Amino acid sequence: MVKGQKVVCTNDTFPAFIRALYKELPVKGNTYTIREVFLGREKVVKGGDTATVGLLLHELKNPPDPFHQGKQELGFTSERFAPLDELPPAEEEDEAFELVGAGAKKEKYLPFGVGDN
């Protein structure tokens, strides 16, 4: 999962103490956009000693994590989401390359697979 990628919630079952901490929770079947990917804690209580992949979502804003020293926003484990097939747009790249060399004609060539039908 990467920043900007669309994901769908597959698990919206939360215990009561999580519902009390969060302002907004994801809903099963709804699509969200990843705002940030971070290394999170396995357990919220007592700081936890194992890590998991956490997500912040553009569509949901939550208060700071009361157990995080830096007061990072409360996020969600990536295991609650499935990636959609579409990936975020890549960094802008020039898709046409110019060949340069001794005797080379100035022509534009597209990389393999670009423009092929």
matplotlib code that plots the C-alpha trace (Angstrom):
import matplotlib.pyplot as plt

x = [0.0, 1.3, 0.4, -2.4, -3.6, -7.3, -8.3, -11.6, -12.4, -12.8, -13.2, -15.1, -15.5, -14.0, -14.0, -15.8, -12.5, -11.4, -14.8, -14.3, -10.8, -11.6, -13.7, -14.1, -13.9, -13.9, -17.0, -16.8, -17.2, -16.3, -13.4, -10.7, -7.5, -4.2, -2.9, 0.2, 1.7, 3.6, 5.1, 2.6, 2.3, 0.6, -1.2, -2.3, -2.3, 1.1, 2.8, 3.2, 6.6, 5.8, 5.1, 2.4, 1.8, -0.6, -2.6, -4.0, -6.8, -7.7, -11.4, -11.1, -9.5, -8.9, -7.4, -3.8, -2.9, -2.8, -0.2, 2.2, 5.0, 4.8, 1.0, 0.7, -2.9, -4.7, -4.5, -5.7, -3.9, -3.5, -5.0, -8.4, -8.1, -7.7, -6.0, -8.0, -6.4, -5.7, -2.5, -1.9, -0.5, 3.3, 5.5, 5.5, 7.9, 8.8, 7.5, 9.3, 13.1, 15.5, 18.3, 21.7, 24.9, 27.2, 25.1, 21.9, 18.8, 16.8, 13.7, 11.5, 11.2, 8.7, 9.8, 8.7, 5.0, 4.1, 1.7, 1.4, -2.1]
y = [0.0, 3.4, 7.0, 8.1, 4.6, 3.7, 1.0, -0.5, -1.3, -5.0, -4.9, -2.2, -4.1, -2.1, -2.6, 0.0, 1.6, 2.2, 3.8, 6.1, 7.2, 7.9, 10.6, 8.9, 5.2, 3.5, 1.6, -1.8, -1.6, 2.1, 3.3, 5.5, 7.2, 6.6, 9.9, 8.5, 5.1, 4.7, 2.1, 1.7, -0.3, -3.7, -2.7, 0.7, -0.2, 0.1, 1.2, -2.3, -3.8, -5.1, -3.0, -3.1, -1.0, 1.9, 4.1, 7.6, 8.3, 11.5, 11.0, 10.5, 12.8, 11.7, 13.2, 12.6, 9.2, 9.6, 6.9, 8.2, 10.5, 12.6, 12.8, 11.3, 11.2, 8.0, 5.7, 2.3, -1.0, -1.8, -5.2, -3.6, -2.6, -4.3, -2.3, -1.5, -2.3, 1.3, 2.8, 6.5, 8.5, 8.2, 11.1, 13.1, 11.5, 12.3, 9.3, 10.1, 9.7, 11.3, 9.1, 10.8, 9.6, 9.8, 10.0, 9.5, 11.1, 13.4, 11.2, 10.6, 7.0, 5.7, 3.1, -0.5, -0.9, 2.8, 3.6, -0.1, -1.4]
z = [0.0, -1.0, -0.4, -2.8, -3.4, -3.1, -0.6, 0.5, 4.1, 4.8, 8.6, 10.5, 13.8, 16.6, 20.4, 22.5, 23.8, 20.2, 19.3, 22.3, 21.2, 17.5, 16.0, 12.6, 11.8, 8.4, 7.2, 5.6, 1.8, 1.6, -0.5, 1.0, -0.2, 1.7, 3.1, 4.9, 5.5, 8.8, 11.2, 13.9, 17.1, 17.3, 20.5, 21.6, 25.3, 27.0, 23.8, 22.4, 21.4, 17.9, 14.8, 12.1, 9.0, 9.8, 7.5, 7.7, 5.2, 3.4, 4.1, 7.9, 10.4, 14.0, 17.2, 18.3, 19.7, 23.5, 23.8, 21.2, 22.5, 19.3, 19.5, 16.0, 14.6, 15.4, 12.3, 11.2, 10.7, 7.0, 7.6, 7.8, 4.1, 0.7, -2.1, -5.2, -8.6, -9.4, -8.2, -7.7, -10.6, -10.9, -10.6, -13.8, -16.2, -19.8, -21.7, -24.9, -24.9, -27.5, -28.7, -28.7, -30.3, -33.2, -36.4, -34.5, -36.1, -33.9, -33.5, -30.6, -29.4, -26.9, -24.3, -24.9, -24.2, -24.4, -27.2, -28.2, -28.7]

ax = plt.figure().add_subplot(projection="3d")
ax.plot(x, y, z, "-o")
ax.set_aspect("equal")
plt.show()
